[in-house]
Amino acid sequence: MTDHASAPPTRSRVWLPILLVVLLLAGLPVAVWLDLRNLSENALQVQARDLNSVITSVRTYYASNVVSRVLSVPGHSQVVHNYKDIPAPSRFPRRCRSSSAR
């Protein structure tokens, strides 16, 4: 009987670990790219949520403070989305303008 433990490794046994290492090294950039893609997608979603919150806060402030003051002025006031199409001498009554605009 021959002893297989003392036999020199064949060519296929030498190339198998080398091939495995090369394949793992080639797959490393793909794994990094997928990880960075996931991280950037999560960061963009957080930024979009934060921006949405800021815009909603500004719209709420404007609706509750500026629009209510314009509508409280005696006379005919309109709050419309197409304000540029409506001819008017001034967009806001004098009482609602800042002191620098006077």
Protein Blocks (a to p, Z undefined) as FASTA:
>chain_A
ZZfklpccdfklmmmmmmmmmmmmmmmmmmmmmmmmmmmmmmmmmmmmmmmmmmmmmmmm
mmmmmmmmmmmpgcjddddfklmlpgcfbfbdfklpcfklZZ
